[in-house]
Amino acid sequence: MLERHCILVGMPGVGKTTIGRRLANRLGAEFVDLDAVIETEIGCPIRTYFEHQGEAAFRDIEARLLERALAAEPPCVLSTGGGAVLRAGNRQAMHQLGTVMYLRSSPEHLARRLRNDTKRPLLQVDDPLKKLKELYAERDPLYREAAHYVVETQRGSVATVVGHIAMQLDLMRA
Ligand code: S3P
């Protein structure tokens, strides 16, 4: 049983949703994908919302629904969008109310994984690798600030990463 929410943060395309779902399964906990919760609330894809309402409006909804997810019981595995760490209030709330795992990967690796992506509004640009490098430079310190633990995801399979996180959660409880 989870004692606190296990919150996954990290760059777009790092595998927060895939890893989160598998981890929840292994732990017998509920899995909550914050981006999916947001899409249900706004009633359209995040990309469409970004295009019509802008990023600031999206961040307001993201902060509100993150707060709601963190207040919910019982503890769950929560995957967040890559920009959820941008607001200091979000970082503090996640750190206080959950165990935060930063799934880390390099911009080059992420660019390979995301080369056919059409869903992520921030990456619909001519040079996605350049954009990922900029996002990484800005956000890597923020992910580290929010996190209790950094998980390298570049080399391991999904199963390896899930096993690593489960072991770390056990150790942290000890
Ligand atoms: C965003 C990442 C997306 C989504 C939104 C904004 C970001 O989630 O929340 O498009 O700012 O990096 P993923 O990390 O699941 O791609």
Backbone and ligand atoms as CSV (ligand in chain L), in Angstrom:
chain,resi,resn,atom,element,x,y,z
A,1,MET,N,N,0.833,-1.217,0.000
A,1,MET,CA,C,0.000,0.000,0.000
A,1,MET,C,C,0.866,1.265,0.000
A,2,LEU,N,N,0.458,2.244,-0.774
A,2,LEU,CA,C,1.173,3.513,-0.789
A,2,LEU,C,C,0.781,4.344,0.442
A,3,GLU,N,N,1.763,4.980,1.068
A,3,GLU,CA,C,1.438,5.846,2.212
A,3,GLU,C,C,1.193,7.287,1.781
A,4,ARG,N,N,1.855,7.670,0.697
A,4,ARG,CA,C,1.685,9.009,0.123
A,4,ARG,C,C,1.538,8.860,-1.385
A,5,HIS,N,N,1.048,9.899,-2.036
A,5,HIS,CA,C,1.011,9.846,-3.499
A,5,HIS,C,C,2.438,9.659,-4.013
A,6,CYS,N,N,2.578,8.899,-5.080
A,6,CYS,CA,C,3.862,8.819,-5.771
A,6,CYS,C,C,3.704,9.642,-7.043
A,7,ILE,N,N,4.432,10.744,-7.140
A,7,ILE,CA,C,4.226,11.707,-8.223
A,7,ILE,C,C,5.400,11.648,-9.199
A,8,LEU,N,N,5.083,11.470,-10.469
A,8,LEU,CA,C,6.129,11.401,-11.487
A,8,LEU,C,C,6.227,12.736,-12.204
A,9,VAL,N,N,7.428,13.311,-12.219
A,9,VAL,CA,C,7.669,14.549,-12.972
A,9,VAL,C,C,8.805,14.295,-13.956
A,10,GLY,N,N,8.870,15.134,-14.992
A,10,GLY,CA,C,9.937,14.990,-15.976
A,10,GLY,C,C,9.511,15.558,-17.314
A,11,MET,N,N,10.454,15.588,-18.219
A,11,MET,CA,C,10.248,16.201,-19.537
A,11,MET,C,C,9.182,15.461,-20.356
A,12,PRO,N,N,8.571,16.156,-21.328
A,12,PRO,CA,C,7.628,15.493,-22.226
A,12,PRO,C,C,8.312,14.323,-22.925
A,13,GLY,N,N,7.610,13.210,-23.011
A,13,GLY,CA,C,8.131,12.070,-23.762
A,13,GLY,C,C,9.037,11.158,-22.977
A,14,VAL,N,N,9.242,11.442,-21.696
A,14,VAL,CA,C,10.162,10.608,-20.918
A,14,VAL,C,C,9.511,9.280,-20.519
A,15,GLY,N,N,8.175,9.232,-20.572
A,15,GLY,CA,C,7.492,7.964,-20.270
A,15,GLY,C,C,6.731,7.985,-18.956
A,16,LYS,N,N,6.344,9.179,-18.491
A,16,LYS,CA,C,5.661,9.286,-17.191
A,16,LYS,C,C,4.359,8.485,-17.165
A,17,THR,N,N,3.618,8.530,-18.275
A,17,THR,CA,C,2.324,7.838,-18.300
A,17,THR,C,C,2.514,6.319,-18.346
A,18,THR,N,N,3.369,5.858,-19.229
A,18,THR,CA,C,3.607,4.407,-19.363
A,18,THR,C,C,4.159,3.838,-18.064
A,19,ILE,N,N,5.165,4.506,-17.530
A,19,ILE,CA,C,5.807,4.026,-16.305
A,19,ILE,C,C,4.828,4.126,-15.132
A,20,GLY,N,N,4.084,5.237,-15.078
A,20,GLY,CA,C,3.124,5.424,-13.991
A,20,GLY,C,C,2.057,4.342,-13.962
A,21,ARG,N,N,1.550,4.007,-15.143
A,21,ARG,CA,C,0.491,2.994,-15.207
A,21,ARG,C,C,1.025,1.636,-14.722
A,22,ARG,N,N,2.209,1.289,-15.178
A,22,ARG,CA,C,2.802,-0.005,-14.789
A,22,ARG,C,C,3.139,-0.026,-13.291
A,23,LEU,N,N,3.622,1.104,-12.800
A,23,LEU,CA,C,3.984,1.194,-11.380
A,23,LEU,C,C,2.737,1.037,-10.506
A,24,ALA,N,N,1.661,1.731,-10.893
A,24,ALA,CA,C,0.413,1.655,-10.121
A,24,ALA,C,C,-0.085,0.215,-10.074
A,25,ASN,N,N,-0.008,-0.447,-11.206
A,25,ASN,CA,C,-0.417,-1.841,-11.307
A,25,ASN,C,C,0.373,-2.706,-10.323
A,26,ARG,N,N,1.658,-2.497,-10.329
A,26,ARG,CA,C,2.530,-3.279,-9.456
A,26,ARG,C,C,2.245,-3.013,-7.978
A,27,LEU,N,N,1.927,-1.755,-7.665
A,27,LEU,CA,C,1.715,-1.382,-6.255
A,27,LEU,C,C,0.270,-1.603,-5.819
A,28,GLY,N,N,-0.612,-1.943,-6.752
A,28,GLY,CA,C,-2.029,-2.096,-6.419
A,28,GLY,C,C,-2.661,-0.756,-6.071
A,29,ALA,N,N,-2.173,0.308,-6.704
A,29,ALA,CA,C,-2.703,1.650,-6.432
A,29,ALA,C,C,-3.425,2.180,-7.672
A,30,GLU,N,N,-4.224,3.216,-7.482
A,30,GLU,CA,C,-4.889,3.847,-8.624
A,30,GLU,C,C,-3.859,4.676,-9.398
A,31,PHE,N,N,-4.025,4.738,-10.724
A,31,PHE,CA,C,-3.169,5.591,-11.540
A,31,PHE,C,C,-3.960,6.809,-12.003
A,32,VAL,N,N,-3.404,7.995,-11.815
A,32,VAL,CA,C,-4.057,9.227,-12.271
A,32,VAL,C,C,-3.097,9.969,-13.201
A,33,ASP,N,N,-3.568,10.270,-14.406
A,33,ASP,CA,C,-2.759,11.010,-15.386
A,33,ASP,C,C,-3.303,12.447,-15.421
A,34,LEU,N,N,-2.539,13.379,-14.897
A,34,LEU,CA,C,-3.060,14.751,-14.762
A,34,LEU,C,C,-3.462,15.352,-16.112
A,35,ASP,N,N,-2.709,15.062,-17.170
A,35,ASP,CA,C,-3.084,15.595,-18.492
A,35,ASP,C,C,-4.458,15.071,-18.925
A,36,ALA,N,N,-4.733,13.794,-18.617
A,36,ALA,CA,C,-6.043,13.219,-18.981
A,36,ALA,C,C,-7.148,13.881,-18.154
A,37,VAL,N,N,-6.873,14.138,-16.880
A,37,VAL,CA,C,-7.846,14.824,-16.015
A,37,VAL,C,C,-8.140,16.223,-16.583
A,38,ILE,N,N,-7.076,16.896,-17.029
A,38,ILE,CA,C,-7.239,18.246,-17.590
A,38,ILE,C,C,-8.083,18.189,-18.866
A,39,GLU,N,N,-7.813,17.208,-19.724
A,39,GLU,CA,C,-8.563,17.112,-20.986
A,39,GLU,C,C,-10.048,16.835,-20.725
A,40,THR,N,N,-10.333,16.031,-19.699
A,40,THR,CA,C,-11.734,15.790,-19.343
A,40,THR,C,C,-12.384,17.104,-18.899
A,41,GLU,N,N,-11.669,17.858,-18.113
A,41,GLU,CA,C,-12.204,19.131,-17.579
A,41,GLU,C,C,-12.429,20.161,-18.693
A,42,ILE,N,N,-11.452,20.299,-19.609
A,42,ILE,CA,C,-11.577,21.354,-20.626
A,42,ILE,C,C,-12.394,20.881,-21.836
A,43,GLY,N,N,-12.571,19.558,-21.939
A,43,GLY,CA,C,-13.428,19.010,-22.997
A,43,GLY,C,C,-12.812,19.053,-24.387
A,44,CYS,N,N,-11.489,19.188,-24.474
A,44,CYS,CA,C,-10.820,19.153,-25.792
A,44,CYS,C,C,-9.347,18.781,-25.575
A,45,PRO,N,N,-8.635,18.452,-26.655
A,45,PRO,CA,C,-7.217,18.142,-26.498
A,45,PRO,C,C,-6.429,19.349,-25.969
A,46,ILE,N,N,-5.383,19.082,-25.194
A,46,ILE,CA,C,-4.573,20.167,-24.627
A,46,ILE,C,C,-4.025,21.074,-25.736
A,47,ARG,N,N,-3.627,20.458,-26.834
A,47,ARG,CA,C,-3.072,21.265,-27.936
A,47,ARG,C,C,-4.084,22.299,-28.435
A,48,THR,N,N,-5.346,21.894,-28.577
A,48,THR,CA,C,-6.401,22.810,-29.042
A,48,THR,C,C,-6.599,23.935,-28.026
A,49,TYR,N,N,-6.606,23.551,-26.751
A,49,TYR,CA,C,-6.803,24.550,-25.690
A,49,TYR,C,C,-5.672,25.586,-25.711
A,50,PHE,N,N,-4.445,25.091,-25.842
A,50,PHE,CA,C,-3.273,25.977,-25.928
A,50,PHE,C,C,-3.443,26.975,-27.072
A,51,GLU,N,N,-3.868,26.462,-28.224
A,51,GLU,CA,C,-3.987,27.312,-29.416
A,51,GLU,C,C,-5.032,28.408,-29.223
A,52,HIS,N,N,-6.139,28.077,-28.535
A,52,HIS,CA,C,-7.228,29.056,-28.406
A,52,HIS,C,C,-7.130,29.932,-27.168
A,53,GLN,N,N,-6.696,29.361,-26.062
A,53,GLN,CA,C,-6.720,30.110,-24.788
A,53,GLN,C,C,-5.328,30.558,-24.328
A,54,GLY,N,N,-4.288,29.943,-24.878
A,54,GLY,CA,C,-2.924,30.322,-24.484
A,54,GLY,C,C,-2.392,29.510,-23.319
A,55,GLU,N,N,-1.081,29.602,-23.146
A,55,GLU,CA,C,-0.429,28.766,-22.130
A,55,GLU,C,C,-0.802,29.165,-20.701
A,56,ALA,N,N,-0.925,30.484,-20.439
A,56,ALA,CA,C,-1.190,30.930,-19.059
A,56,ALA,C,C,-2.512,30.355,-18.541
A,57,ALA,N,N,-3.538,30.351,-19.404
A,57,ALA,CA,C,-4.842,29.802,-18.991
A,57,ALA,C,C,-4.703,28.310,-18.705
A,58,PHE,N,N,-3.917,27.626,-19.532
A,58,PHE,CA,C,-3.684,26.198,-19.309
A,58,PHE,C,C,-3.003,25.965,-17.952
A,59,ARG,N,N,-2.000,26.783,-17.647
A,59,ARG,CA,C,-1.258,26.607,-16.376
A,59,ARG,C,C,-2.170,26.829,-15.166
A,60,ASP,N,N,-3.135,27.746,-15.280
A,60,ASP,CA,C,-4.084,27.972,-14.173
A,60,ASP,C,C,-4.903,26.706,-13.919
A,61,ILE,N,N,-5.393,26.108,-14.992
A,61,ILE,CA,C,-6.203,24.890,-14.838
A,61,ILE,C,C,-5.336,23.764,-14.301
A,62,GLU,N,N,-4.121,23.659,-14.825
A,62,GLU,CA,C,-3.197,22.605,-14.385
A,62,GLU,C,C,-2.948,22.722,-12.872
A,63,ALA,N,N,-2.707,23.957,-12.392
A,63,ALA,CA,C,-2.425,24.161,-10.961
A,63,ALA,C,C,-3.640,23.782,-10.110
A,64,ARG,N,N,-4.824,24.159,-10.582
A,64,ARG,CA,C,-6.042,23.874,-9.819
A,64,ARG,C,C,-6.309,22.369,-9.746
A,65,LEU,N,N,-6.131,21.690,-10.872
A,65,LEU,CA,C,-6.425,20.251,-10.876
A,65,LEU,C,C,-5.325,19.451,-10.186
A,66,LEU,N,N,-4.104,19.978,-10.201
A,66,LEU,CA,C,-3.030,19.321,-9.443
A,66,LEU,C,C,-3.355,19.386,-7.952
A,67,GLU,N,N,-3.776,20.560,-7.501
A,67,GLU,CA,C,-4.126,20.736,-6.095
A,67,GLU,C,C,-5.236,19.753,-5.694
A,68,ARG,N,N,-6.218,19.617,-6.569
A,68,ARG,CA,C,-7.329,18.710,-6.279
A,68,ARG,C,C,-6.847,17.253,-6.228
A,69,ALA,N,N,-5.978,16.886,-7.173
A,69,ALA,CA,C,-5.476,15.499,-7.202
A,69,ALA,C,C,-4.656,15.204,-5.946
A,70,LEU,N,N,-3.888,16.194,-5.493
A,70,LEU,CA,C,-3.039,15.970,-4.309
A,70,LEU,C,C,-3.879,15.852,-3.037
A,71,ALA,N,N,-5.048,16.482,-3.045
A,71,ALA,CA,C,-5.903,16.444,-1.848
A,71,ALA,C,C,-6.726,15.159,-1.790
A,72,ALA,N,N,-6.772,14.404,-2.884
A,72,ALA,CA,C,-7.645,13.223,-2.946
A,72,ALA,C,C,-7.042,12.036,-2.187
A,73,GLU,N,N,-7.913,11.190,-1.688
A,73,GLU,CA,C,-7.526,9.945,-1.021
A,73,GLU,C,C,-8.103,8.791,-1.824
A,74,PRO,N,N,-7.580,7.584,-1.768
A,74,PRO,CA,C,-6.333,7.218,-1.120
A,74,PRO,C,C,-5.137,7.640,-1.979
A,75,PRO,N,N,-3.921,7.454,-1.447
A,75,PRO,CA,C,-2.731,7.798,-2.224
A,75,PRO,C,C,-2.710,7.051,-3.561
A,76,CYS,N,N,-2.270,7.745,-4.608
A,76,CYS,CA,C,-2.248,7.142,-5.948
A,76,CYS,C,C,-0.891,7.379,-6.596
A,77,VAL,N,N,-0.706,6.797,-7.760
A,77,VAL,CA,C,0.437,7.150,-8.610
A,77,VAL,C,C,-0.070,8.231,-9.557
A,78,LEU,N,N,0.579,9.383,-9.534
A,78,LEU,CA,C,0.116,10.546,-10.299
A,78,LEU,C,C,1.178,10.955,-11.310
A,79,SER,N,N,0.849,10.884,-12.601
A,79,SER,CA,C,1.807,11.404,-13.588
A,79,SER,C,C,1.369,12.822,-13.954
A,80,THR,N,N,2.344,13.709,-14.089
A,80,THR,CA,C,2.056,15.124,-14.328
A,80,THR,C,C,2.572,15.521,-15.712
A,81,GLY,N,N,2.078,16.629,-16.237
A,81,GLY,CA,C,2.595,17.159,-17.496
A,81,GLY,C,C,3.981,17.757,-17.259
A,82,GLY,N,N,4.773,17.809,-18.329
A,82,GLY,CA,C,6.163,18.263,-18.208
A,82,GLY,C,C,6.324,19.658,-17.628
A,83,GLY,N,N,5.279,20.503,-17.738
A,83,GLY,CA,C,5.399,21.871,-17.247
A,83,GLY,C,C,4.799,22.086,-15.865
A,84,ALA,N,N,4.383,21.005,-15.219
A,84,ALA,CA,C,3.716,21.149,-13.908
A,84,ALA,C,C,4.652,21.722,-12.842
A,85,VAL,N,N,5.957,21.650,-13.082
A,85,VAL,CA,C,6.921,22.164,-12.084
A,85,VAL,C,C,7.209,23.654,-12.259
A,86,LEU,N,N,6.621,24.284,-13.285
A,86,LEU,CA,C,7.007,25.669,-13.567
A,86,LEU,C,C,6.604,26.625,-12.453
A,87,ARG,N,N,5.504,26.352,-11.791
A,87,ARG,CA,C,5.060,27.239,-10.699
A,87,ARG,C,C,5.616,26.749,-9.367
A,88,ALA,N,N,6.171,27.702,-8.617
A,88,ALA,CA,C,6.780,27.349,-7.327
A,88,ALA,C,C,5.762,26.682,-6.402
A,89,GLY,N,N,4.517,27.175,-6.441
A,89,GLY,CA,C,3.472,26.604,-5.581
A,89,GLY,C,C,3.224,25.134,-5.901
A,90,ASN,N,N,3.263,24.785,-7.193
A,90,ASN,CA,C,3.080,23.384,-7.586
A,90,ASN,C,C,4.239,22.534,-7.058
A,91,ARG,N,N,5.450,23.057,-7.201
A,91,ARG,CA,C,6.628,22.284,-6.756
A,91,ARG,C,C,6.544,22.013,-5.257
A,92,GLN,N,N,6.181,23.059,-4.510
A,92,GLN,CA,C,6.109,22.892,-3.054
A,92,GLN,C,C,5.008,21.915,-2.660
A,93,ALA,N,N,3.849,22.061,-3.287
A,93,ALA,CA,C,2.721,21.188,-2.931
A,93,ALA,C,C,3.065,19.733,-3.233
A,94,MET,N,N,3.672,19.474,-4.387
A,94,MET,CA,C,4.023,18.093,-4.736
A,94,MET,C,C,5.039,17.533,-3.748
A,95,HIS,N,N,6.042,18.344,-3.414
A,95,HIS,CA,C,7.099,17.872,-2.513
A,95,HIS,C,C,6.551,17.566,-1.119
A,96,GLN,N,N,5.607,18.400,-0.688
A,96,GLN,CA,C,5.058,18.222,0.666
A,96,GLN,C,C,4.060,17.080,0.751
A,97,LEU,N,N,3.270,16.918,-0.306
A,97,LEU,CA,C,2.133,15.994,-0.205
A,97,LEU,C,C,2.378,14.643,-0.861
A,98,GLY,N,N,3.543,14.456,-1.450
A,98,GLY,CA,C,3.809,13.171,-2.090
A,98,GLY,C,C,5.280,12.821,-2.067
A,99,THR,N,N,5.584,11.665,-2.647
A,99,THR,CA,C,6.973,11.309,-2.916
A,99,THR,C,C,7.179,11.563,-4.399
A,100,VAL,N,N,8.086,12.489,-4.704
A,100,VAL,CA,C,8.216,12.934,-6.092
A,100,VAL,C,C,9.441,12.290,-6.746
A,101,MET,N,N,9.197,11.623,-7.871
A,101,MET,CA,C,10.251,10.973,-8.637
A,101,MET,C,C,10.482,11.760,-9.924
A,102,TYR,N,N,11.702,12.198,-10.135
A,102,TYR,CA,C,12.048,12.881,-11.389
A,102,TYR,C,C,12.580,11.838,-12.369
A,103,LEU,N,N,11.820,11.587,-13.424
A,103,LEU,CA,C,12.266,10.675,-14.475
A,103,LEU,C,C,13.121,11.487,-15.444
A,104,ARG,N,N,14.421,11.216,-15.457
A,104,ARG,CA,C,15.336,12.055,-16.242
A,104,ARG,C,C,15.813,11.366,-17.515
A,105,SER,N,N,15.886,12.162,-18.569
A,105,SER,CA,C,16.451,11.687,-19.825
A,105,SER,C,C,17.036,12.889,-20.549
A,106,SER,N,N,17.946,12.653,-21.505
A,106,SER,CA,C,18.570,13.786,-22.201
A,106,SER,C,C,17.648,14.317,-23.307
A,107,PRO,N,N,17.820,15.597,-23.698
A,107,PRO,CA,C,17.015,16.155,-24.790
A,107,PRO,C,C,17.176,15.352,-26.084
A,108,GLU,N,N,18.378,14.842,-26.350
A,108,GLU,CA,C,18.617,14.073,-27.582
A,108,GLU,C,C,17.764,12.803,-27.598
A,109,HIS,N,N,17.757,12.119,-26.473
A,109,HIS,CA,C,16.977,10.892,-26.349
A,109,HIS,C,C,15.478,11.199,-26.498
A,110,LEU,N,N,15.036,12.275,-25.868
A,110,LEU,CA,C,13.620,12.663,-25.935
A,110,LEU,C,C,13.239,13.041,-27.365
A,111,ALA,N,N,14.148,13.734,-28.058
A,111,ALA,CA,C,13.851,14.152,-29.440
A,111,ALA,C,C,13.651,12.923,-30.322
A,112,ARG,N,N,14.428,11.872,-30.080
A,112,ARG,CA,C,14.252,10.638,-30.876
A,112,ARG,C,C,12.893,10.008,-30.583
A,113,ARG,N,N,12.534,9.984,-29.303
A,113,ARG,CA,C,11.246,9.383,-28.927
A,113,ARG,C,C,10.058,10.173,-29.468
A,114,LEU,N,N,10.238,11.492,-29.585
A,114,LEU,CA,C,9.107,12.367,-29.933
A,114,LEU,C,C,9.115,12.816,-31.384
A,115,ARG,N,N,9.911,12.157,-32.245
A,115,ARG,CA,C,10.084,12.714,-33.600
A,115,ARG,C,C,8.786,12.747,-34.402
A,116,ASN,N,N,7.818,11.884,-34.091
A,116,ASN,CA,C,6.550,11.921,-34.840
A,116,ASN,C,C,5.396,12.527,-34.045
A,117,ASP,N,N,5.722,13.189,-32.959
A,117,ASP,CA,C,4.659,13.704,-32.080
A,117,ASP,C,C,3.893,14.868,-32.713
A,118,THR,N,N,2.570,14.819,-32.578
A,118,THR,CA,C,1.766,15.957,-33.048
A,118,THR,C,C,0.899,16.522,-31.923
A,119,LYS,N,N,0.982,15.902,-30.738
A,119,LYS,CA,C,0.064,16.270,-29.652
A,119,LYS,C,C,0.588,17.382,-28.758
A,120,ARG,N,N,1.907,17.488,-28.648
A,120,ARG,CA,C,2.466,18.419,-27.659
A,120,ARG,C,C,2.655,19.809,-28.270
A,121,PRO,N,N,1.861,20.774,-27.769
A,121,PRO,CA,C,1.854,22.104,-28.400
A,121,PRO,C,C,3.232,22.761,-28.425
A,122,LEU,N,N,4.028,22.577,-27.386
A,122,LEU,CA,C,5.310,23.284,-27.315
A,122,LEU,C,C,6.338,22.717,-28.292
A,123,LEU,N,N,6.050,21.534,-28.832
A,123,LEU,CA,C,7.054,20.896,-29.697
A,123,LEU,C,C,6.697,20.942,-31.178
A,124,GLN,N,N,5.617,21.678,-31.508
A,124,GLN,CA,C,5.238,21.799,-32.927
A,124,GLN,C,C,6.038,22.954,-33.545
A,125,VAL,N,N,7.342,22.771,-33.626
A,125,VAL,CA,C,8.249,23.819,-34.121
A,125,VAL,C,C,9.200,23.188,-35.135
A,126,ASP,N,N,9.968,24.041,-35.846
A,126,ASP,CA,C,10.854,23.522,-36.898
A,126,ASP,C,C,11.963,22.645,-36.338
A,127,ASP,N,N,12.470,23.024,-35.166
A,127,ASP,CA,C,13.610,22.298,-34.609
A,127,ASP,C,C,13.271,21.815,-33.189
A,128,PRO,N,N,12.570,20.677,-33.083
A,128,PRO,CA,C,12.149,20.203,-31.754
A,128,PRO,C,C,13.324,19.929,-30.807
A,129,LEU,N,N,14.467,19.494,-31.361
A,129,LEU,CA,C,15.614,19.227,-30.474
A,129,LEU,C,C,16.079,20.513,-29.791
A,130,LYS,N,N,16.142,21.594,-30.561
A,130,LYS,CA,C,16.547,22.889,-29.977
A,130,LYS,C,C,15.569,23.272,-28.860
A,131,LYS,N,N,14.279,23.100,-29.138
A,131,LYS,CA,C,13.253,23.447,-28.143
A,131,LYS,C,C,13.404,22.567,-26.897
A,132,LEU,N,N,13.649,21.272,-27.101
A,132,LEU,CA,C,13.807,20.371,-25.953
A,132,LEU,C,C,15.035,20.749,-25.122
A,133,LYS,N,N,16.102,21.177,-25.808
A,133,LYS,CA,C,17.299,21.609,-25.066
A,133,LYS,C,C,16.992,22.837,-24.209
A,134,GLU,N,N,16.230,23.765,-24.771
A,134,GLU,CA,C,15.862,24.979,-24.013
A,134,GLU,C,C,14.986,24.613,-22.813
A,135,LEU,N,N,13.978,23.755,-23.075
A,135,LEU,CA,C,13.075,23.357,-21.984
A,135,LEU,C,C,13.862,22.632,-20.888
A,136,TYR,N,N,14.787,21.777,-21.319
A,136,TYR,CA,C,15.575,21.010,-20.352
A,136,TYR,C,C,16.437,21.942,-19.487
A,137,ALA,N,N,17.075,22.929,-20.134
A,137,ALA,CA,C,17.933,23.866,-19.396
A,137,ALA,C,C,17.112,24.623,-18.345
A,138,GLU,N,N,15.900,24.979,-18.719
A,138,GLU,CA,C,15.040,25.726,-17.792
A,138,GLU,C,C,14.492,24.818,-16.684
A,139,ARG,N,N,14.121,23.600,-17.071
A,139,ARG,CA,C,13.327,22.787,-16.144
A,139,ARG,C,C,14.108,21.784,-15.314
A,140,ASP,N,N,15.261,21.332,-15.797
A,140,ASP,CA,C,15.979,20.307,-15.024
A,140,ASP,C,C,16.170,20.739,-13.560
A,141,PRO,N,N,16.572,21.993,-13.295
A,141,PRO,CA,C,16.705,22.416,-11.885
A,141,PRO,C,C,15.371,22.401,-11.134
A,142,LEU,N,N,14.290,22.675,-11.863
A,142,LEU,CA,C,12.973,22.719,-11.206
A,142,LEU,C,C,12.495,21.305,-10.862
A,143,TYR,N,N,12.741,20.352,-11.783
A,143,TYR,CA,C,12.388,18.959,-11.480
A,143,TYR,C,C,13.178,18.495,-10.252
A,144,ARG,N,N,14.455,18.852,-10.208
A,144,ARG,CA,C,15.299,18.422,-9.078
A,144,ARG,C,C,14.820,19.044,-7.771
A,145,GLU,N,N,14.358,20.304,-7.858
A,145,GLU,CA,C,13.867,20.989,-6.653
A,145,GLU,C,C,12.595,20.310,-6.130
A,146,ALA,N,N,11.727,19.913,-7.046
A,146,ALA,CA,C,10.462,19.290,-6.623
A,146,ALA,C,C,10.668,17.859,-6.124
A,147,ALA,N,N,11.711,17.203,-6.633
A,147,ALA,CA,C,11.833,15.749,-6.445
A,147,ALA,C,C,12.479,15.345,-5.125
A,148,HIS,N,N,12.115,14.148,-4.683
A,148,HIS,CA,C,12.829,13.495,-3.596
A,148,HIS,C,C,13.898,12.567,-4.164
A,149,TYR,N,N,13.730,12.180,-5.427
A,149,TYR,CA,C,14.624,11.184,-5.985
A,149,TYR,C,C,14.682,11.344,-7.511
A,150,VAL,N,N,15.887,11.163,-8.081
A,150,VAL,CA,C,16.057,11.262,-9.531
A,150,VAL,C,C,16.258,9.857,-10.100
A,151,VAL,N,N,15.453,9.513,-11.099
A,151,VAL,CA,C,15.533,8.186,-11.716
A,151,VAL,C,C,16.031,8.339,-13.152
A,152,GLU,N,N,17.166,7.758,-13.464
A,152,GLU,CA,C,17.675,7.792,-14.837
A,152,GLU,C,C,16.859,6.816,-15.675
A,153,THR,N,N,16.287,7.286,-16.776
A,153,THR,CA,C,15.395,6.398,-17.545
A,153,THR,C,C,15.984,6.019,-18.896
A,154,GLN,N,N,17.120,6.602,-19.240
A,154,GLN,CA,C,17.589,6.491,-20.619
A,154,GLN,C,C,17.977,5.069,-21.016
A,155,ARG,N,N,18.596,4.345,-20.111
A,155,ARG,CA,C,19.129,3.035,-20.495
A,155,ARG,C,C,18.196,1.877,-20.173
A,156,GLY,N,N,17.462,1.991,-19.054
A,156,GLY,CA,C,16.659,0.847,-18.616
A,156,GLY,C,C,15.362,0.675,-19.405
A,157,SER,N,N,14.839,-0.559,-19.413
A,157,SER,CA,C,13.513,-0.805,-19.985
A,157,SER,C,C,12.463,-0.237,-19.027
A,158,VAL,N,N,11.219,-0.216,-19.467
A,158,VAL,CA,C,10.130,0.248,-18.591
A,158,VAL,C,C,10.114,-0.594,-17.314
A,159,ALA,N,N,10.235,-1.921,-17.476
A,159,ALA,CA,C,10.179,-2.812,-16.305
A,159,ALA,C,C,11.308,-2.504,-15.318
A,160,THR,N,N,12.502,-2.210,-15.839
A,160,THR,CA,C,13.638,-1.891,-14.961
A,160,THR,C,C,13.367,-0.614,-14.180
A,161,VAL,N,N,12.876,0.393,-14.887
A,161,VAL,CA,C,12.616,1.687,-14.228
A,161,VAL,C,C,11.521,1.524,-13.166
A,162,VAL,N,N,10.475,0.771,-13.499
A,162,VAL,CA,C,9.378,0.552,-12.543
A,162,VAL,C,C,9.925,-0.175,-11.299
A,163,GLY,N,N,10.760,-1.186,-11.518
A,163,GLY,CA,C,11.353,-1.926,-10.396
A,163,GLY,C,C,12.209,-1.012,-9.519
A,164,HIS,N,N,12.948,-0.156,-10.170
A,164,HIS,CA,C,13.822,0.794,-9.472
A,164,HIS,C,C,12.997,1.736,-8.585
A,165,ILE,N,N,11.917,2.265,-9.129
A,165,ILE,CA,C,11.076,3.194,-8.353
A,165,ILE,C,C,10.424,2.460,-7.176
A,166,ALA,N,N,9.908,1.251,-7.441
A,166,ALA,CA,C,9.247,0.489,-6.371
A,166,ALA,C,C,10.246,0.225,-5.232
A,167,MET,N,N,11.479,-0.124,-5.592
A,167,MET,CA,C,12.508,-0.381,-4.580
A,167,MET,C,C,12.813,0.902,-3.783
A,168,GLN,N,N,12.898,1.997,-4.508
A,168,GLN,CA,C,13.199,3.270,-3.846
A,168,GLN,C,C,12.074,3.666,-2.873
A,169,LEU,N,N,10.825,3.414,-3.271
A,169,LEU,CA,C,9.699,3.725,-2.372
A,169,LEU,C,C,9.796,2.886,-1.095
A,170,ASP,N,N,10.178,1.629,-1.248
A,170,ASP,CA,C,10.363,0.750,-0.085
A,170,ASP,C,C,11.453,1.275,0.831
A,171,LEU,N,N,12.567,1.674,0.232
A,171,LEU,CA,C,13.697,2.177,1.021
A,171,LEU,C,C,13.334,3.445,1.763
A,172,MET,N,N,12.557,4.301,1.091
A,172,MET,CA,C,12.198,5.577,1.718
A,172,MET,C,C,11.280,5.378,2.913
A,173,ARG,N,N,10.545,4.295,2.890
A,173,ARG,CA,C,9.630,4.007,4.012
A,173,ARG,C,C,10.390,3.459,5.212
A,174,ALA,N,N,11.557,2.860,4.907
A,174,ALA,CA,C,12.322,2.169,5.966
A,174,ALA,C,C,12.861,3.147,6.996
L,1,S3P,C1,C,3.633,20.259,-21.403
L,1,S3P,C2,C,3.660,18.884,-21.425
L,1,S3P,C3,C,2.482,18.053,-21.721
L,1,S3P,C4,C,1.180,18.812,-21.425
L,1,S3P,C5,C,1.200,20.158,-22.059
L,1,S3P,C6,C,2.369,21.024,-21.605
L,1,S3P,C7,C,4.876,21.003,-21.124
L,1,S3P,O1,O,2.555,16.859,-20.962
L,1,S3P,O2,O,0.956,18.944,-20.044
L,1,S3P,O3,O,1.269,19.952,-23.452
L,1,S3P,O4,O,4.833,22.184,-20.786
L,1,S3P,O5,O,5.967,20.378,-21.220
L,1,S3P,P1,P,3.658,15.680,-21.220
L,1,S3P,O6,O,4.824,15.942,-20.341
L,1,S3P,O7,O,2.931,14.444,-20.839
L,1,S3P,O8,O,3.993,15.726,-22.673
